[in-house]
C-alpha cells in the first residue's frame, strides 16, 4: 500500500494574536489521495474543524477544491474486541477554515499576494481576495453568496429558542426577529438588548442541539448591536453549534456572512456608491465574537449591492486575518 504524506497546518482565524480567534486545521491533499474516511480521521486527530485542499483541473474554473469536516466524538461500541466509532461530519461551508486556507496558501507561496484565489466547495464557487495591511499582515476577504432568509420564527418557536439559550424574554431585542439565514451554512440569529446578555452562555446544550436539528440550522448566533452610525455598525456576539461538536464556535465566518444579509433584510444598512461604478457598498459591520467564551476575534462584513437600496445584493464580503500556529506532516499507510 503506498504511503500518503499530507502536510498540515494549525491556524487561528479572524485574529492576528496567537491562541485567539477560531482555530482551524488545514490539510494539503496535493496528490488528491485522501478518502472521505481518512479526512474524517485526520479531523478527529487534530480535534479541530478542518479544511482539506485539493488542486483542480486547469479547465475547472477554480484553483483549488475544499472540503470541510467538523466534530470529534469517540464512543466505545464493542468491548470484545474493543471497537470505537468516530463521529465526524462533513459540512458544506466553513468561513474560518477558508480564511485559514487562503492564508496558508499565501504564506507557502502557492498563491500571490495581493491577488485572488478561486475555490470550489460543496456550496459552489467561492472567490477569496488577499491583501497585506499596513502592519504586513495578510487579510483574506471571502466574497460570499447573497443571503437566503426564511420567515422569522413564530412566537412559540422563538420562545423555545430563547428558553434553550437561557435568555430571559425581557432581554430580547424588540425591533428585530429571531430568524434563519444562510450564505452557505444556515444559522439562526437571536438579537438581544445588551452585551451582558450575550456574555451569558447556555447551560442546556442538549436542548440547543435538539432545536438545531428540528430547525435545520447549524446553530444559533446571539448578538447585540453595540453602535450603529453611518460609518460602521459594531456587533458583540457569541455562536453555539453543539450538533457540530462545538458548544461554542469562537468566530464564525459563515454566520458573519449571514449576519450581513440579516441586517440588510431588516433595513439596518446604508449604501454608498463605489467610485462611480454603479455598485454600492454598505457601511462596514465590525463583528466581535467569542470574547466572553475565552478566545474572541473579529470579522469585518460589507454587503455589496447593485442598487442603493440593497435589494440586488451581489455578494457579502467577510474579511479577516489569520495566524499560523503550527505545521507538520501526517503519514498514512
N, C-alpha and C positions, 0 to 999 in steps of 0.2 A: 504494500500500500504506500503510495507516495506521501511524503511529508508535506504538510501545509504550513507555511510560515506567514504569519499575519501580524504586521505592525499595528500597535495600538497606542492611543494617547488618552490621557485623562485631562479634561479641560473644565474650568469653571466659566460658565457663560453669563453674560449680562453683568459683568463686573471686570474691573482691572485690578482687583485685590485678591490675592490667593486665599482660598478657603472661604470665599463668599460666593454670592450668586448661586447658580444651579449647576451642579457637577454633571458631566456627560462623559460617556465613553465613545471614542471614535476608532473604528477598525477599518483599516485599508485592505480590502479584498482585491488586491491588484491583479490577481490572476483569475478572478471570478470562480473561485473553487469552493466557497463555503456553502453548505447546505442550510436549510432553514433550521434544522435541529442544532447544527453547530453554532449558528448565530445566537440561538436562544441560550445555549450553554455558555458561550462567551459573555453574553449579557449578564447571566446569573453569576458568573465567576467574578466579575468586577463590581457587582451589586449596584449598577448604575443604568439609567436609561441610556441606550446606546444606539449610535448610527453606524451602519455598515455601508461602505462606499465601494462602488464598482465602476470601472470605465464603461463607456457605452460605445457602440459602433459609430464610425465617423458620420454616417448619414442619419443618425438618430435625432438630431436637433438638440441634443443635450451633451454636456461634457462628462457628467457622472450620474449614476443612479444611486438612490438612497433607500435603505430600509431601516425602520426604527423598531426597537424592541424595548420592553419595559417589564418590570416585575422580577421578584427573586424570592419565591416561596418554595421551600422544600418540605415534603411530607413523607413519612415512613408509610409505605403501602404493604410491605410484607416483612415479617421477621425471619422466616425460614424459606429461602435465604433472604437476608436483608435487602430490600429494594426501596429506592427513593423515586418520587416523582418531582419534577421541577416545573413550577407554574410561571412561565414567561409568555407574554402575549406580544404579537406584532400590532403596532398601531399605525394609522395611515400617515400621520404627520406629527413632527415634534420640532417646535421652533428653536429651543435652546440647543438641541443636538445639531440642527442645521447651522446655527451661528458657530458652534464649536467646530463643525466640519469645515466650514469655509475658512476659518482662521487657521486650522491645521494645514489645509491645502496651501494657503498662502505662505505660512511660515516654513513649510517644507519645499517651497519652490515649484509646486505643481500648478499654481495659477499666479498671475501677475497682480500687483497692487500698485496704483489703483487699477481697477478693472472689474469685470463681471464674470460670474460662473453660472452655468445653466445646469440645474439638477432636474431629474425626473424622479418622482416618488409615487406612492400609491394613491395620491390625490390627483397628480398631474404634473405639468412642468412648473418649475419654480426658479426664478432668476434672483441671484444674490449679487448686490454691488458691494465692492470693498474699497475702502479708502483709509488713509492714515491721518489721524487727527494731529493737532499742534504738538502734542506730547509724544508723538511717534507711535501711538497705539493704533492697531488695526481695528477698524469698525466695520461690521457687516450689516447690511440692510436687506432684510427679507421682503421682497415685493410679493406680498400675499394676495390671494384672491379676494374679490369683494365678498363681504359677509352675507351669509344667508341667515335670516332670523325666522323663528316660529312665533306664533302669537304668544303674548305674555301668559304665564301660568294663571289659572283661575284662583280665586281667593282661597279655596280649600287646599289646593295643592301647594300654593305659595306658603300657607300656614304650616303645612307638613315639612316643607324645606327649611323654613325658619326654625321650627322646633328641633329638627335633626341637627342643625348647626348651632343650637344653643343660643339663638339671638332673640331677645325679647321683642315682641311686636312693636312696642313703643319706640324701639331704636331703629326701625326700618325707615329708609327714605320714603317720603310720602309722594314725591313727584316723579319717581322712576319705578318701573315694574321689575319683578323677577322674571327673567326671560332667557330662553335658549338662543345661542348664536354660534356660528362657526365660520372659520376661513379654511377649514380642513379637519379639525377635531372639534367636536361640539362641546361647549361649556354653558353652564347656566350662571347668569350674572345676578348677584344679590347685592343691591345697593343699600347701604346703611348710613346713619347720620354722622358717625364720628370715628376717628382713628381708634379710640378706646374700644369701640365695639369690634372693629376689625381685629384688634390685637388679641381678643379672647378666642382661644382655639376650641373647636368642638370636642366633646368627650365621648360621644356615641358614634364612633366611626363605622361600626356595622350598620347602623341606621342610615348613615350618609352613603355607604356603599350600596345598600339596597335601593335607596331612592335614585342613585345614579343609574342603576340597571333599569329601573322602572321608567325613567325619563329619557333613556337613551343618551346619556351625557357622559363625557369623560370625567367631569367633576364640577365643582362649584367655585366660582370666583367671587369672593366677598370684597367689596370695595367702598370707599367713600371719596367724594370729590373734595379735596382739601382747598383748592383755589381754582377759580375759573376766571381768566382775564383774556383780553384779545390776543395776547402773545402766546399764552400757553394754558394748559389745564394740568393741574397736579392731582395725581391719584395715589392713594395709600391702600394697599391690598394684600390679601392672602388667598391661596388657592389650595383646594383639597381634592385629591383624586385617589381615594382608597381602593377603587376597583382596579387601578393600575399598580397597586402596591405602594402608593405614595400617599400616606396620610396627609402630608403637606408637600406640595410641589413648590420649591423656593421661588423661582422666577420663570414664568411660563410664556414662551414666545407665541404659541398658537392662541392662548387665551388673550394675550395682548392685542393680537390682530382682531379677534372677535370683539374686544372692548371698543376698539375704534369704530367698528361697524355698529355696535350697540349705541354708543353716544351719538353717532351721526344720525341713526334712525330716530332718535328722540330729540333732535334739533339742538344739540348742545355744541355743535361745531360751527365755526365761521370759516369761510374760504376766501383766499386771496389768489389772484391770477399769478402764475409763474412766468415772469419776464415776457409778457405779451405773447404767450404761447397758445392761448386758448385752453390751457389746462390749469386747474386750480388745486391748491394745497390747503388743507386745514391748518389751524394753529397746532403746535406740537402738543401731544399728550405725553406727559412725563409720568410713567407708572413706576412707583417704588413698591416693590413687592417682597414679602417674606422676611422682613427685618425682625418682626416680633417672633418669628419662628427660629431665629438664631443664625440665619445666613444673610439673605437680602441682597437684592441687586436692582438694576434699573433698566427699563425698556423705554425707548422713545418711539412714539407712534404718530404717523401722519397719514391722513386719508387723502388720496389723490382722486380728483373728480374731473370729469369733462364739462361740468357746469358749475356755476357759482353756488347753487343751492345744495350740492352734494347728492343729487338724485341719480347721477350717472357715474358711479364710482368705477375708477379704472383699476386701482389697487389700494391695498392697505399696507403701508411700509412700516416695518418694525426694525428698529436699529439698536444694536448693542455691541459691546466689546466682549472679549474672551481672554482668559489667562491659561496658558499651558502649565499644567502641574506635574505631569509625569508622562513618560513614554517607555515603550518596551516592545517585546515581540512574544506572541504566543506561537508555540509549535504544536501542531496537531498531527497525530499519527493514526 
